[in-house]
Amino acid sequence: MVEITSTVHISNFCYFMEKCAYCGFAVGTSPDGYLFLTDKKQEEIKKAAISIAKSGIKRVSISAGYGNFYKILKGLEIIKENTKLKVLINIGGDLNRTEITLLKSAGVDTICCNLETMNLNLFRKLKPEDSIEKRMKVCYQVKETGTELSSGLLVGIGETEKDRQLHLEFLNAIEVDEVPVMGFHPYRGTPMEQMEEASLKLQLKVIKLVKSKIPSLKRLTVPFPTIGKEGIIPAVKAGATNIATVIPKNYPLPIKGVGSPSVGILEEILTILEKEGIKADVKKPVSV
Ligand code: SF4
């Protein structure tokens, strides 16, 4: 059974002056991304969440750049008040213990804090204003509060096999619950636009590695924008159990993927899975 996770991008504002080298999500980073500020109003969040819930999808990720904690908290409250969706929040390492506790009280199901890579030099080069130590601390604090932790790898950004091994040892040691495997895809206009995208072969190799190194993992996620349509079945066969960034065809907001501009359409993905006899963990859609 494959899980499907949808998405609502709460805000693409990010307070970093020098944005991460691969980022096509934050304001001003890529003409193929949002480019301009997209700050969702409360009514828009509610509408998007209701359309996701009615489609039969059971889980949604809500995300934003740095500096948006209270908007994320409000978004979480709106979704919990209006739907039964499970909610993952992702604002990177922009969290402290008090904020994690507030999210827990508001009913968050999973908190995502990706380390991207544990190669320190590479991390500093790609994320000059970010801190891996801060992100690692957030991962520990999420686990300490008894909240499900998602933390993933950005694959094909110049990391080595040894870097990935070390990264997975850390994730296994902190008993991570969910690992997203995100293949790098260059966003036009970013400092990394000339770099080659991560091949499907490499993404599949890492999926298998994650599965073998973290046997207790609850969920192995592949975001649609980075695995692509042709990668869905190979990824599931390699061990992926969750396809993320999937929206129903009547989704009410304009949307761009984080790793690339594309997003998955639920109805198309269900057809692809069905053809292979793979069941998706979705409810019967509610007609509108
Ligand atoms: S922290 Fe996230 S939103 Fe901000 S620049 Fe980096 S990748 Fe983009």
Boltz pocket constraint, residues with backbone or C-beta under 6 A from the ligand:
constraints:
  - pocket:
      binder: B
      contacts: [[A, 12], [A, 13], [A, 14], [A, 15], [A, 16], [A, 18], [A, 19], [A, 20], [A, 23], [A, 24], [A, 25], [A, 26], [A, 64], [A, 65], [A, 66], [A, 92], [A, 130]]
      max_distance: 6.0
